[in-house]
Amino acid sequence: MIDRIGFAAELAEYTERHGAVTIGLAGAGQMGTDIVVQTALMRGVRVGAIAANSPRRPFEAIAMAGYNREHGVEAQEPWAIDAAIEAGRIAVTSDIAALCRSGRIDVVVDATGSPEVGARLALLAIENGKHIVMLNVEADITVGRLLARRAKQAGVVYTGSAGDEPAATLELIAFAQALGMEVVAAGKGKNNPLRHDAVPAEYEAEASARNMNARMLVEFVDGSKTMVEMTAIANSTGLVPDIPGMHGPAATLDNLAQILSTEADGGVLSRPGRVDYTIGKGVAPGVFCIVKPRHPRAIERMADLKVGSGPCFALTRPFHLTSLETPLSAARAVMNGRPDMVPVDRPVAECGAVAKRALAPGEILGRIGTTDYRGFAMEWRDASQKRALPLGLAEHARITRPVALGDLITYDNAAPNETLIVTRLRAELDAADRVFID
């Protein structure tokens, strides 16, 4: 028998004293199903309730996790959700408000991927004194800073999720900063071949083979997800895109530190402190942080330890486990009152939207990963000057002027849906951010 160590030991000790950390999960797609299965394998963390539009997928996830059909029970009121949890079962509901009002839920996890649902869910969780884990990066980059501010005021934790590339990258950045190294750049290897004009109809077969939604797969292929994730890293650290859309070179593990370094050190970056990504082989599905030690002795030692040739070095994590790691963020929020990833309280970067085809006035835009637009990471000040429409507000936006293929979608050629909660929250955030404009 192997003794539990580190956080596993802390979690086991917490469980002995307080019982398992109980998650209220919103969403039962690919990520939500992963969380249901993973928590069934863990000691100290459990899913107590699942909210979804239809009960079919939650019950499928419960079965996939190895539970019998009776382990899940439909419940639409907070008291009924509590009763199911107290009986050791998993409540299935269509009401995210009831989920957040349940007294037996310790922490809410958003695995919906919808900026609008994510914004509403986070507000409900915070209002009901629940910690919130945002696996929904699209919502986080749109209004996460405001949600984090409200969570802090309410005395609860707002956090991004461990396992997603942004939080995995932050682990390396924090490590480098603690050692006093200069952080030159940080980011990820892109997992799928990059094709800006990808549309779901062309990826149905691949998505089916990978047990994915075709729209979600296209969000990865057309680069939107990478732009979203790099914006999230920027907003949590102060690192910024070096150029609009970033460089995205074909750098490999062997030359990553030489290419994503500054021009003064032979690389492509104008200066240090940047976020970027690579399409080169050997980095994906991992993340990286390019560092430059501040003393010749440290450079010599890192070269001697085979980290690289210097003067810049690539610290890498060769994997990320996405939703399989999410329960760890939920547990840390409850046990330690500590986020794994939270936006800094100032504007840093923006993910805008670029047209994937010509858009005509009157058109209503669809979801990220469809045929209308793709994400485009920018420095916040540049995006503000160009009046870029945030990616998280593009869904349901109405085109007001013609937008050519490849053009930025802005407040001058599109209007977001003013009835949405996420739109109203973003307007509040933008109004407060005017103090940062010269």
N, C-alpha and C positions, 0 to 999 in steps of 0.2 A: 504493500500500500504506500502511495506517495503522499506525503503531507501537503496540505494546501499552504500556499505561500502568497505573499503580496496581497493584491486586491481580492483574490479568491478566498484567502483566509479572513479578510475583513468582511466580506460578504457572508461567509458562513457564520462568523461571530454575530453579525447583525441579525441574521435569520434566527439564530438561537434565542436572541433577546426580544425581537420584535415581530418575527414572522417574515414571510417573503414580501419583497417589494411588489406591489400590484400595479400592473400597467393597464391603462385604458387605451386601446389601440383604435385609431381611425384609419380605415382603409384595409382591404383584404386582397389587394392585387399581389404582384410578385413580391414586393418588399414586405407587405403586411403578412403574407403567408410565411415568408422566411422567419419573421419575428415570432409567429405562433409556434413554428417548429423548433426554433432555437431555444426559446424559453422552456419548452418541454424537456430539453436536455440539460437545463441548468439548475443548480441549487441556489435558492434565494431570490429568484425573480420569476414571476408568473404573469401571464395575460389573464386579467379578470373579466374583461369585456371587449367586444369588437363592435365598432360602428361601421356600417356600410349601407349603401342604398338598397341592396337586396341581401337576404340572408344566405343565398346560395354559396357565395364564395367564402364567407366566414365558416360555414359548416364544412366546406371542402377543406379549408385550412386546418380546422380542428381534427378532421379525420386523417389528414396527411400527417399530423403531428403524433398520430398513434392513439388518439382517444376514441372511445366508442360514440355512437350517434347521440346518446343521451347526455354526453358530457357538455354539449352546447344546449342552451335554452334561450328561446326568444324572450326579451324583456324590454318594454318601452318606457317604463317609469324608473326613476332613480332607486326607489325602494325595492323594485323587482330585480334590478341589477345587483343591488346589495345582497339580496336574498340568494341569488345565484352564486355570487362570490363566496358568501358565508358557507354555502353548501359544497364548496370546492369545485364548482363548475364554471364554465365560461358563458357569460351573458352575451347575446347577440341582439343588437339594436339598430334601428335606422335613425336614431335621434342622437346627434352628437351633443346636444345640450344636456340630455339625460345622462349621457356618459360622463360629462364633466361635473354634473351635480351629484354623482354617486359618492357616498361617504366612504366607500371601501376602495376607491381608486386613489392611489398615491401620486401617480404621474401619468400624463397623457402623451402619447406618441402620435405624431402626424405622419402617416405614410400615404397620403392621398395624392401628392404631386400637383394639386390645384392651388394656385395663389389665393383664390377667393375662399375656398374651403379652409385652407391653412390659416388665413387671417382670422376668419370667424372662429375656428376651433381654438386658436391661441387666445383670443380674447375671452372666450368662454372658460377655458382652463384657468386663466389668470384671475378672472372674476370669482371663480369658485375655489381659489386657493390651491390650485394644482400646479405642480411643475410641468413644463412643456418641453418635449424633445422634438425638434423640427427636422425630421428626415426630408422634409419638403424644402429643398434649397431654393426653389423658384419663389416661394413665399418669403423666405428669409432675406434674399437679396432685394426684395421689393419694399418690405416694411419691417424687416427684422429689427432694425435699430430702434424703432418706435415700440415694438413689442417687448424688446429687452428692457427698455426704459420703464414700461408699465409693469413688467414682471418684478423688477427691482423695487419699485414703489410698493408693490403688493407683498413683498417678502417671499417671492417664489423664484425658482430658477428657470430661465429661458436658455436653451442650449441647442446647438447643432448636434448632429449625431456622430459618435465614434464610428469608424469603419468607412464612412464616406470619404472620398479623396480630400476634401478640404480639411477635415479634422485630422486625418492621418498626416497631411502635410504640416499642419500646425504642431504636431508632436515633434517633427524634425526641426522646425523653426525654433521652438521653445528650447530644445536641446542645444542648438547652436548658440542661441542668445545666452543661455546659462553659462556656456563655456567662453563667452566674450568674443565670439567670432563675428565677423561682418557677414550679414546675410545679403548676398548678391542677388539671388533670385530663388523662387520656389514655385513648384507646380507639379504637373502630372505628365505621365505618358498617355497619349490618347489610345483608347482600347480598340476602336473600330476605324477602318479606313475612312479618311475624311472626304466627304462629297457634299458640297454646299447645296446642291440642287436635289438632294434625296427627297422622295415623297413616299408615303406609306404603301401605296399600291405596288411599288416595286420591291417591297421588303416583306410581303405577307408570308412567303414560304420560309424565309430565314427566321422571321420572328416566331412562326409556329414551331420550327425545329428547335428553337432556343426557349420555348415556352414563355414568350414575351408578347406584349402588345406591339403591333407594327408601328404605331405612332410613337411609342416610347423608344423603340429601336432607332427610328429616324431622328429623334431628338439627340441621340448619341452620334449618329453618323454625320448629320449635317453640321455638327460642331456646336450646337446650341448648349448641350449639357456641359461641354468643356468651358464655354464662355460663362455659363452660370456658376460653375464651380470655382473658376479663377476669380470671378467677381466676389464670391463668398470669402475666399482666402484674403483678397485685398481688403474687404470690409472688416475683417477680423484682426488685421495686422498693421495696416497702413502701407503695405506694399501696393504698387500700382502697375497697370499695363504700361509697357514702354511705348507702344504705339497703339492706335485704335485697332482692335482685333488681335493684338499681340503678334509675335513673330512666328511661333509654331514651326521651328526648324525641324529638319530630319536628323536630330541629334541622337546618338546611341549612348549606351552606358559608357562606352570608352571615351567619347569626346564631349559628353554633356557639359562638363565643367569648363571646357575650353570654348564652346559655342555660346552657351547661356551665361557668359561673363561679360564684363564691360569691354567697350572698344579699346580702352587703354590696356586691357589684358588679352587682346586678340579676339574678343567675342563680338556679339551683335548688339549688346545693350548700350544705351547711351549713358547710363549710370546705374549704380547698384540700387537695391530695394525694389525689385520688379517681380511681377507674377508672369508666368508664361507656361507653355506646354511644348511637348515634342511629339512629332509623328514618327520619329525614328524607332528602329527595332531595339528590343531589349529593356525598355524602361517600363512600358505598360505591362501589367496592370498596376504598376507601382507609382510612387510619388517621390519627389526629390526636393532637396534644398541645397543650392550652390552656396558655398561658404568660402571666405578668405580669412585665414588666421591673421592676427595682427602682429605677429612677431616671426622673424626668420627661423627661430628655433622650433616653433610650433609647425611651421610649414615643412621644415626638415623632418620632424618627427612623423607627421602625417604621410609624407612621401615614403619614409622608411617603413611605415606600417601598411604600405601598399594601398592607401586610399586613392592615390592618384599621383600625378607628377607635380601638381601645383602650378602657380601659386593659389589657384582656386581648386576646390574639391567638391565632388558631388556626394552628399549624404543621401542615401536612398533607402526607402522601404519598398521591397519588391512586391508587396501585395496590399490589398485593402479588402475587407470582408463585408463591406456595405452594411446591409440590414442585419447580418449575423452579429455585428458588434453593437448594434443599437441598444440592446438591453443593458449594456455596461454604462452607457450614458444615463439611462433611466435610473439605474441603481445609484450612481454617483450623485445625481441630482437629489435623490431622496436621502441618502446616507450622509453625504458630506456638504450638501447645499452648494455644490460647485459645478459650474458649466464646463463642458469639454471645449466648447467653441461659442463665442458670443461676439457680435459686432462691436467695434469701438464706437464711442459715442460722438462721431463726427462723420461727415460724408467722405468717402474715399474713392470708390469706383461705382460704375453703373453698367448694367447689361442692357443695352438697347436692342432694337429689332431692325433687321435689314430685310427688304422684300426679296422673296425667292422667285417671284414672278411679277409682272406688271399688275398693279392694283388700281381699280377704278373707283371713283366716288360712289358712295352708297354701299360698298361691300362691307360685310361684317366679318371680322377676322376670326379664324378658328383657333384651335389650341396649339401650343408649342409642339413642333414635330409633325405638323401637317404640311399643307402645300403653300402657305401664305408667307411665312417669314422664318428667320433663324436668329439666334442670339448673336450679339456683337458686344464684346467687352470694351469699355472705355474708361478713361479717368473721369471722375465725377465732374470736375470743372468743365472739361471739354464737352461732356454730354449735356451739361446744363446750358452751356453757351449755344449748343446746336439744338436745344429743346427736344432732345431725344425722348421718345416715349419709352418708359421702362418696359422691359420684356414682360414683367408680371402683370402689366395692364393691357397687353396687346389682345389677349383673348376677349372677345365680345366688343372690341373697339370698332368704330365705324370710320371708314376712309372718307375724308372730306375733299381731298384734292388728289389728282393722279400721282401715283408713286411708281417710278420706273424700277425695273429689275436691278437689284443691287443698291438701291437708294435706302437711306436711313428713314425709318418711320418716325415722325416727330409730332409734336402737338400742333404743328402748322398744317399737317396733311392728314391727321387722324384725331379722333376724339374718343377717349376712353369711356366706358360705360359708367356713368355717374351714379347708378343705383347700387353698384357693388361696394361692399365693405372695404375691400382692398384699395379701391380707387379713393374712397374718402380718407382712409388712413394715410395713403401716400400723399394726398393733398395736404394733410395736417403736417406730415413730415417735411414736405417741400417748403411749406410756409415758415417752419422753424429754421430751415436751412438757409434762408435768405441772408442770415448774418454771416455766412461763410463766403458770400459773393462779394468781390471787391466793388 
